[in-house]
Every structure is written in C-alpha cells, then in structure tokens.
Amino acid sequence: MHAINVAALLVCACFALAHGANKRCNVLSIVTNVGSWVPTTGPAKYIGVPKPTGYWLAEFTHSYTVFKNADCSITVASPKGGLGPADPQGFAFYAGDPVTQALVAKRADGSPYVPLTENTTAAAAITNARLADFDVVFFVGGTGAMWDFPYDENLHRIVRVMWESGKVVSAVCHGPMALVHAKLSDNSSLVAGRSMTGFSNAEEEVLGAANVCALCYPGNEAAGCPAGLTPADCTGPHMPSEYPTKGSFLLEDGLKAAGAVYVSTQQDWSTFYFRPHVVRHGRLVTGQNPGAGRETAEAAYDSHRLLRLTKKKSCPVWSQFADTFCSPVQQTAADPPVKCKTNGYIPKC
C-alpha cells in the first residue's frame, strides 16, 4: 500500500466537478460531547479549575460546507447524542470567516451557537444496518475529542463497519483519537501499518491541551495570555486525566503506539498559521490540524467519488485520478507554489 503526503494540500474543487455528474453521497460527521474538563497539570493557578473545550469550530463548518457543496446528505452525530459543544474560543477566532459564520446563529442573549450540533444523533442509534447507507465517516477534532473519542465502543463499531464495508474513514486534527483503539473483526488494529497524520506533539507543546494557553504565544502576549501568564508558562503538553484507568495520551503518541506510520509537517509559529497537511492511505484520510478541515473533507469526498468510478468502470480509473492534488494558492508568502502530484494508488477491485 502507498500513501500520499502533501504538506500544503488543497484538492481542486474543479477537478471533482469535472468527473462524474452524480456527486450524491451520505456523510456521517461526528463531533465530541465533551464541553469542559479540569486541568491536573500546567500553570498552578489553573489546576482544578474547569476549562471549556469542545469540537473546533472551523473543522466542523469547513468540512460540512465541503460535503454540502458536493450535494451530500450529512448526519451529525456524537458519542452520546444531544449537544455537541463547540469550543467557545472558535467563535471569536473565526468571527471573520464567512464559511463558519454561515452556520453560526445567535441566542436571545446574543451568545453564538451552531444549530447543527445542538441535537446530534447518538452513535448507538447509528446501527450497523443504518451504516450501510453511509459512504463517508468524518471525525471532527477539537480538544474535547481527547476524552470521549478514544474510548467509545460505538465509535469503534462505526469505524470497523464502515472500513470493512469498503467505505471512506476520515478524521481531522484530534479526530483520529477515534481511530487509535479501533479494531477490525479479526482484532487487528485499523491504523497499524497505515500512514496517518493528526495533531502533532509539537503542536500540543505550543498550544497546550489546557486551552488557557491556546493563544498565549510569542508576539501575542497582550491579546492571548491570561493575566499573570507568559508564553514560557504555556509550553509543554498539559494533559487531562479524566480516564486515569485507561490513561491519557497525546494523539501522535497514541497513533505511533498503535502501529500507525505517523507523518506531519512543521508549523511556522511566527505567524500562528496552521499549514494544512493531509495524508491519504487508500480509503483512510486524515488531516493534521485545524487548518486542514476543508482539505481533509475534500480528499475524503474525492476518495468516495473515485471508489464509485472504480466500481462502475475498472481499477485504472483510481490509478488515473485518485491521488491527484493541486494547490491554487500558496500557503504563506514564503512557501513555493504547490504543484500537482500523483501516487498512482490502485485499490483491489
């Protein structure tokens, strides 16, 4: 098996439109239920004080919009059902993002919320029979996923059934937490031996899982550092321990321990810009960070579309089109333009 690793990946929308008139698909988008946690490490003044978390806003809004624009039907689910809380930091962070704002509403008191994640479907209600209707499962990240995604048996079941049914399994940022412990019917690990990405240890060390440090970085002290803190106080991973009997872990460490071939791209923190990075290993599609929500969804949809072409025609269709990526824009002024690349991966017919 081969994998394509592209540090700055944007799948051309025009490419998807040019091949295959029928773009209809069914997507299962899954968000966390965890909206707060209590730090046990990190800056002393914050230990024991509940902190907000949730799914990361743009990872949901950007991916949802990609699938919607591709004429997909989207079901939003979560481990327990009901409210899927957005990390409140995201509302301010993406206040100027029109894609995100199109899916954000205001309550009577003026506070923002996302109607689509107010009453999600419980994972247990997505039966195996119902999973037959879905083409893609997409796990949205955000630090909340570090608690419920790794340990939820229904999420593991969904991953197993979707994978063994020949469907596309995808996740972005902390979303691959749902895949770390996922087992197939023969009890083998889904991720073992497969190339993947996800939120890196280096990114955790800069941003910290503690949220209080998320915007406290050099050059942004005045706006981003809580009173009494400096960027030096906010280095190192500040991990939760809500599951002490099962152990808390950083995503990169968890993937490597499960046998995945973990790959990531370095970030330029002088600009606080998330470079999109997507890895596609056959039907397994993962994105590294919040900057890759759109790109991961585009790659996941493209994989679904090409699987349909493969079934209708022949294996060479995948070889010709599957891992063709191109970037119409540079990621930063210092980056060279990204040229189209192919890896010629051909799935079994």
N, C-alpha and C positions, 0 to 999 in steps of 0.2 A: 504494500500500500504506500502511496505517496501523499505528501501534504504540501499545500501551497502556503507560504508565509509571506505576507506583504505588510511592511511597516506602516505604510500610509495607503489604506485600501478604500477605494470608492468604486463600487460596481456601477457602471454606466447604466442609468435608467433607460436610455435609448436602446441599449442592447437587449434588455428584457422585452421592450415593446416591439422590437423588430422580428422576434422569433416566437411564433405561437400566438394565435389570435385569442385562444381561450385561456385566460390567466386566472380563472376562478380557483380558489383554494380555501381550505379551512385551517385556521391557525388557533392553537391553544397558547395564550400568553399568560404566564404565571408570575405573580408578584408575592412578596412576603406579607405575613400578618403581623410581624414584629414592629411596633412603633416606638418602643423605648427600651432602654437597658440601663444597668447600673455598673459603672466602671469599678474595677477592683484593682487596677494598676494605673500608672500615669501620674499626672500632676496631683499632688496630695489634696489640694482643695476641692478636687472633683471626685475623689474616690467616695463611693457610697451615695452619690447624688444622681438620681435618674436623668438620663440624657435621651433626647429624641433621636430616632432613626427611622427607617422605613425603606421603601424602594427609591432608587434615584430617578428623579422626575423625567429627565430627558431620555433615559434609557427606555422608559415606557412610551413616552409621547412620540419620540422619533421612530421607534420600531413599529408602533401601532400605525402611524401615518404611512410608513412604507407599505405595510401589508394592506391597509385600506386603499391606498392608491393603486395597488396591484389587483384590486377587485376581490380581495379575500374576505371571507367571513371570519370574525375574530371573537373568540370566547375568552373572557378574562377570568382567571381562577386564582386560587391561593390555597395553601395547605389546609386551613380551617374553614375557609369561606368567609363571607361578610366583608368587613372593612379591610382593604389593603392600603395601609397608610403610606403616603408619600413622605419622604424625608423633608421636613419643613425648610431646610436650607435651600432646597431646589427651587422653591417659589421665587426667592429673591435672585438666586443665581441665574435663572432663565427668564427673568421678567421681560427682557428684550428679545426673546426668541419667539417668533410668530408661530412656529410649528407647535411649540409647547403651549403657548397661550391660547391656541385654538381649542385645546382640550381642557383648559382650566376655567373654573367658574368661581363666583364669589357667594359666600353665605350672607345671610341678612346682616351679620355683624361686620361684613367686609373681608373676612378671612378667606383665603383661597383654598380650593379643594379640587379634586379630579372626580367628576361624576362617574366615570367609567370604572373606578376602583372602589366605589362606596359599598357595593354589594356584590362581591365576587362569588363565583361558584366554588364550592368546596371540592378539593381534589378527590375526596372519597366519592363524590357524586359523578365524577367522570369515570364511569365504568369501563371495563375492557371492551364491551360491545360498543359503547359510545366512542371510544378511541378510534374505532375503525373509520369514523367519519373525518378524522383529522389528518392533515398532511404534514404539518409542522408543529412542533412544540418549541416555545421560545421562553427561556427563563430570564426574567428581568433581574438585574443586580440591584445594588444598594446594600449598605452595611447590615440592614435588618435581615437579609438573607443568610448572614453568617450564623444565625441562631436556628431558624426552622428548616431551611433547605437541606442541610446535610443529614438530618435525622428523620425526615418524614417518610414513612413507608409508602404512603400513597404516591408521593412524588417519584420514589424509586420504581414503583409499579408502572407509573405512566411512562417513565424513561424506558423501562425494559420492553413494554408492549409496543411502544412507538418504534423503537430500534429494531426489534425482531419482526416488525411488520413492514420493514423497509422504508420507514418514514424518516423525515429530517429532524434531528435533535440539535437544538441551538441554544446558546446562552451567552450573556454579555456581562463583563465586569465581575461582580461577585455571584452572578447567576450560576456559573459552573459549580458552586457549592452543592447544587442538587445532583451533580454527576459524580462527585468524589467517591461516595459509598455505593453508587448504583451497581447492581449485579444483574447479569443476564441469567437466563433459565438454567444454564449449566454452572451457575455460581461463579463464573468468571467476571472480572471487572470490565465494565464498559470502556473505561478510559485507558486501561493498560495497553501500552504499546502504540497508542494513538497520539498524534501531535495535537496540542491544545494550547490555548492561552487563557488569560483571566487576570484579575487584578494582582499585580506583582508585589513581592515583598518590598521592593524598592519604593513602590508607590505607597504601600502601607506605612513605611517608615517616614515618608514625607508628610502624608496626610493624616496618618493615625486612624485607627478604627474608633477612636474615642469621640469623634465628631467635634468636640470642643476645640480641637486643634485643626480642623479641616482647612480653614482659610488663614491660619497663622503661619505664614511662610515669609522668608526674607523679601523685603520690599513692600509687604502688605501689612506690616505690623499695626499701623494705626487703624485700619479698617477691619482686619481679620483676627487680631489677637485679643482674647478676653482679658479683662483687667488683671494686671499682675503677671501675665504670661509673656514669654518671648518665644521666638521660633526654636530656640535651644531647649525650651521646656517641652516642646511638642515633637521631639524626634523619638524614633523607636516605636514599634508596634504596641499599642495599648489594647490588649485583647480581653474580651469578656469571658466570663466563666459561668454562664447560666446552665451549662451542661457539664458539670465537673466530673460526673461519672463516665461521660463519653469523651471528654476532652475538647478543648477549644483549639483551633488551629488557623493559620493563615492559609489562604486559598492555594498559593503557589506550593507551599509545603505539602498540603493535602493531596494535590494532584500528583506531585512527584512521588509521594509515599504510596499512592495507588498505582504507580507504574506508568503514568502518562509521560509523554515527551513534551515537557513544558518549554515554550518559547515565548519571548516577549521583546518589545522594543523599548529602548531607553527614552526617557522623557526629558524635555528641556524645562526645568522648573523656574528658570529666569523669567519666563513668560506665563507660567501657570497654564500651559496649553496642553491638553490631552491629545497626543498623537494617536489617531485611530490605528488599530492593528487587529487584523482578523486572520484566523487560521482555519482553513477548511481541510479536513481529512475525510474524504468521501462524504458521507451524509452527516458527519459531525462538524458543526460550525460554531466557533467560539470567538468572542471579541474581548480585547484586553481591558478596556476601561470605559468611563462614561463618554469619551469622545467617539466610541465605536458603535453606539446604539443603532444609528441608521445603517452603517455599513454592514454590521452583523445581520440585520434583518434583510438587507438586500442580497447578501450572499446566501442566506437561508432560503429566501424565496427563489433565487436563481437555481439553487440545488434542487428544489422541488420541481421547478419548471423543466429542468433538464432530465430529471428522472422520468417525468411524463413523456418527454420526447423519446427517451431511451426505450420505454415500454412500447410506444407506438411504432417506433421505427427499428433502430438497431443500435448496438453498443457504440459504433463510431460517432454517433451524434454527441455523446458525452465527451468523447475524446476531442471533438472539434470545438465544442462550446463551453464545457463545464467550468474550467478554471481560467477563464479569460477576464482579466480585470484591467480597468484603466481609470486613471485619476484625472479629471478635467481641471483640477486646481492644485496648487502647491499647498502643503500643509503649513509651512511658515515661510517667511521671506528667504530664509537661509537654505531651505530644502530645494533640491533639484526637482524638476517635474518628474512624476512617476509615469513610466511607460507601461504599456500593456504587456502582460506576461501570461504564459500558459504553462501548465504542467502535464497536460495530456492524460489525466487520470481516467481510467476506464473501469466502471463498476462491472460486476458479474451480471450477465443477463439471465 
